[in-house]
Amino acid sequence: MLHSMTGFARESADAEIGALTWEIRAVNHRYLDVQFKLPDEMRAHEQAFRQAVAAKVNRGKVECSLHFRRAFDRQAELQINKELVELIGKRIKQMSAALPATGAVNPFDVLRWPGVVEQAGLEAEPLFAAALPLLEKTLTAIRSMRASEGARIAEMLESRCADIAALSKSVRARMPEVLEAVRAKQRERIDKLDIDADPARLETELALIAQKLDVDEELDRLDSHLIEIRDIVTRDEPVGRRLDFLMQELNREANTLASKSNDTETTRASVELKVLIEQMREQIQNVE
């Protein structure tokens, strides 16, 4: 089953310590590149989070953000930084003396001053114990989204493979007619020259021309690559690089077909092949 490299997932959970939310964004990338935005208390556990991501995601640029809102503890004593409050009070008196027209300062405004209200330290282990399973749940969600997008890509690839197979079949069916047209044209040229040609030598020359124009080998390889692509898209493993290589091989056969073409219809078929292959290649750039 194909997996896309793009996706987004967001999962939240409430725990005794507070509310947690994981957000994961993934885009295509040559390798697996995982980046984290974590609360300071979780920095020491980044490696464990990274291992959890690597177990579910094989390729792509993945940005993981953990948001935490601490729960209010009614039993906890409100800790006030008295030294900071006294310092603020002194500065307020100085400002009041310099600006006597100003009104009294609201004590709640002082409480909002950074550092005045001190929160008790947060234990990292309970937060980690709640964050890790939530991360795994979020990874499952984004993997499901990537699988859904991968299924859409697989349908597109199958459609293009069918179109390429039809073109290959039409070119193969037309080749005897093309070769016969080449033989007739060569005989017509000799007739116009009004010379006696050695029949054996003529047949040899015609056979060499037919060999140069023969594309059976290219068409066989083209069909073989299509079989492999259809097999690969059913595998439950990362296949993006293998598919990208097969696109190069398909393009090589299309180029060879164009270079050997001595017929308008065959040339048109080779151009259509390149268009189809490019459409597949663009989608495959996003496959894990």
C-alpha positions as a printed Julia matrix, in Angstrom:
288×3 Matrix{Float64}:
  0.0     0.0     0.0
  1.38    3.38   -0.99
  1.75    6.15    1.59
  1.97    9.81    0.74
  4.58   11.94    2.52
  2.17   14.83    3.17
 -0.34   14.98    5.98
 -1.56   16.74    9.09
 -2.95   15.48   12.38
 -3.95   17.1    15.67
 -4.89   15.25   18.84
 -5.65   16.58   22.32
 -6.08   15.01   25.75
 -6.81   16.18   29.29
 -4.71   14.84   32.14
 -4.41   15.67   35.83
 -1.42   17.88   35.11
 -3.2    19.8    32.34
 -4.28   19.78   28.69
 -1.92   18.48   26.0
 -2.12   18.85   22.23
  0.13   17.34   19.59
  0.2    18.8    16.07
  2.1    16.97   13.33
  2.7    18.34    9.85
  4.48   16.28    7.18
  5.66   17.17    3.69
  7.79   15.39    1.11
 11.52   15.11    1.67
 14.31   12.96    0.35
 14.94   11.39    3.75
 13.28   11.33    7.19
 13.75   14.72    8.83
 11.97   15.11   12.19
 11.79   18.45   14.02
 10.25   19.1    17.45
  8.8    22.1    19.28
  8.52   21.07   22.93
  7.95   22.66   26.34
 11.21   23.06   28.25
 10.23   20.24   30.63
 10.13   17.79   27.7
 13.49   18.55   26.1
 15.14   15.65   27.91
 12.62   13.23   26.37
 13.01   14.35   22.77
 14.9    11.19   21.81
 12.02    8.99   22.99
  9.59   11.08   20.94
 11.91   10.85   17.94
 12.0     7.05   18.19
  8.2     6.94   18.3
  8.01    8.99   15.09
 10.62    6.85   13.32
  8.61    3.72   14.16
  5.59    5.04   12.24
  7.1     7.29    9.55
  9.82    6.25    7.11
 10.33    9.31    4.95
  9.39   12.98    4.83
  9.95   16.22    6.69
  7.91   15.92    9.89
  7.26   18.83   12.26
  5.91   17.82   15.7
  4.65   20.45   18.14
  3.53   19.74   21.71
  1.33   22.37   23.37
  0.7    22.19   27.13
 -1.71   24.19   29.28
 -1.14   23.58   32.95
 -4.1    22.65   35.12
 -5.06   25.02   37.94
 -4.3    23.52   41.33
 -6.77   24.86   43.89
 -4.8    23.36   46.75
 -1.5    24.91   45.75
 -0.5    28.05   47.62
 -0.14   31.16   45.48
  3.55   31.98   45.58
  4.42   35.69   45.36
  7.91   37.0    44.68
  7.99   39.47   47.58
 11.32   40.99   46.64
 10.05   41.78   43.16
  6.79   43.21   44.55
  8.74   45.49   46.93
 10.93   46.66   44.07
  7.88   47.37   41.92
  6.28   49.25   44.86
  9.34   51.48   45.21
  9.3    52.29   41.51
  5.57   53.07   41.67
  6.16   55.53   44.55
  8.91   57.21   42.57
  6.64   57.51   39.53
  3.76   58.8    41.68
  6.01   61.51   43.14
  7.12   62.54   39.67
  3.59   62.32   38.25
  1.19   63.26   41.09
 -1.79   63.39   38.72
 -1.67   59.62   38.14
 -4.12   57.42   40.01
 -3.44   54.53   42.36
 -2.06   51.34   40.9
 -4.39   48.33   40.81
 -2.81   45.42   42.75
 -4.05   43.0    40.07
 -1.91   44.84   37.55
  1.09   44.1    39.77
  0.17   40.42   39.88
  0.26   40.34   36.07
  3.85   41.55   36.07
  6.18   38.78   34.77
  7.74   36.87   37.64
  5.52   38.24   40.42
  3.42   35.07   40.65
  5.67   32.02   40.89
  4.37   28.61   39.9
  5.63   25.48   41.58
  7.97   23.39   39.49
  6.36   20.89   37.12
  7.42   17.27   37.3
  8.49   16.09   33.85
  7.72   12.38   34.23
  3.9    12.69   34.6
  3.88   15.04   31.62
  5.96   12.6    29.57
  3.72    9.69   30.6
  0.72   11.56   29.18
  2.49   13.01   26.12
  3.98    9.79   24.68
  0.75    7.81   24.15
 -0.9    10.95   22.77
  1.96   11.31   20.29
  1.47    7.69   19.17
 -2.25    8.36   18.69
 -1.44   11.43   16.59
  1.06    9.44   14.52
 -1.61    6.81   13.85
 -3.95    9.56   12.64
 -1.42   11.11   10.27
 -0.39    7.69    8.98
 -4.03    6.98    8.16
 -4.24   10.28    6.28
 -1.03    9.53    4.38
 -2.37    6.07    3.48
 -5.58    7.6     2.13
 -3.61   10.0    -0.05
 -1.34    7.11   -1.1
 -4.39    5.13   -2.26
 -5.39    8.06   -4.49
 -1.88    8.15   -5.97
 -1.99    4.38   -6.55
 -5.24    4.76   -8.51
 -3.66    7.44  -10.66
 -0.59    5.27  -11.31
 -2.77    2.32  -12.31
 -4.69    4.54  -14.73
 -1.47    5.79  -16.33
 -0.05    2.25  -16.49
 -3.16    1.15  -18.38
 -2.74    4.04  -20.83
  0.94    3.21  -21.37
  0.12   -0.48  -21.9
 -2.48    0.5   -24.52
  0.07    2.68  -26.35
  2.63   -0.12  -26.25
  0.1    -2.55  -27.68
 -0.85   -0.16  -30.49
  2.79    0.46  -31.45
  3.53   -3.27  -31.44
  0.52   -3.97  -33.65
  1.56   -1.24  -36.09
  5.21   -2.27  -36.49
  4.67   -4.89  -39.26
  2.85   -2.24  -41.3
  5.65    0.27  -40.64
  8.36   -2.19  -41.68
  6.47   -3.17  -44.82
  6.11    0.52  -45.72
  9.88    0.95  -45.35
 10.55   -2.04  -47.61
  8.14   -0.72  -50.24
  9.75    2.7   -50.14
 13.23    1.27  -50.63
 12.07   -0.82  -53.59
 10.42    2.26  -55.09
 13.69    4.19  -54.84
 15.59    1.4   -56.59
 12.97    1.24  -59.33
 13.36    4.98  -59.94
 17.1     4.54  -60.34
 16.4     2.01  -63.11
 19.21   -0.36  -62.08
 19.37   -4.06  -61.5
 19.81   -4.7   -57.8
 21.17   -7.93  -56.4
 18.1    -9.52  -54.68
 20.22  -11.07  -51.94
 22.01   -7.82  -51.25
 18.7    -5.94  -51.3
 17.18   -8.3   -48.75
 20.25   -7.92  -46.54
 19.99   -4.13  -46.63
 16.26   -4.27  -45.91
 16.9    -6.61  -42.99
 19.46   -4.17  -41.53
 16.99   -1.29  -41.85
 14.27   -3.36  -40.2
 16.65   -4.23  -37.37
 17.37   -0.55  -36.75
 13.67    0.24  -36.65
 12.67   -2.77  -34.56
 11.32   -1.7   -31.15
 10.17   -5.07  -29.81
 12.92   -5.07  -27.19
 11.97   -1.59  -25.97
  8.3    -2.51  -25.83
  9.09   -5.7   -23.93
 11.04   -3.74  -21.33
  8.26   -1.16  -21.16
  5.7    -3.89  -20.41
  8.06   -5.44  -17.86
  8.41   -2.12  -16.01
  4.62   -1.76  -15.91
  4.3    -5.19  -14.3
  6.86   -4.22  -11.67
  5.13   -0.89  -10.93
  1.8    -2.64  -10.41
  3.49   -5.1    -8.06
  5.32   -2.4    -6.1
  2.24   -0.3    -5.34
  0.73   -3.26   -3.45
  3.69   -3.65   -1.07
  3.37   -2.49    2.52
  6.78   -0.81    2.64
  8.43    2.44    1.48
  8.65    2.27   -2.33
  9.08    5.9    -3.42
 12.71    5.6    -4.46
 12.12    2.36   -6.36
  9.21    3.91   -8.26
 11.32    6.97   -9.04
 13.98    4.69  -10.55
 11.36    2.92  -12.67
 10.19    6.29  -14.0
 13.73    6.86  -15.26
 13.68    3.46  -16.95
 10.3     4.13  -18.57
 11.54    7.46  -19.85
 14.63    5.81  -21.31
 12.49    3.37  -23.3
 10.24    6.21  -24.5
 13.29    8.15  -25.72
 14.64    5.1   -27.56
 11.25    4.53  -29.15
 11.24    8.13  -30.38
 14.76    7.88  -31.79
 13.9     4.71  -33.75
 10.58    6.05  -34.98
 10.14    6.21  -38.76
  6.42    6.73  -38.57
  4.19    9.65  -37.54
  1.92    7.49  -35.38
  4.85    5.93  -33.55
  6.34    9.37  -32.91
  3.02   10.57  -31.54
  2.84    7.52  -29.28
  6.33    8.2   -27.9
  5.33   11.8   -27.09
  2.19   10.61  -25.29
  4.31    8.11  -23.4
  6.56   10.9   -22.12
  3.54   12.94  -21.01
  2.12    9.99  -19.08
  5.47    9.15  -17.51
  5.96   12.76  -16.4
  2.5    12.77  -14.8
  3.44    9.63  -12.88
  6.82   11.02  -11.88
  5.28   14.18  -10.41
  2.99   12.13   -8.18
  5.72    9.69   -7.19
  7.81   12.57   -5.78
  5.29   12.59   -2.92
  5.35    8.82   -2.23
  7.02    7.59    0.94
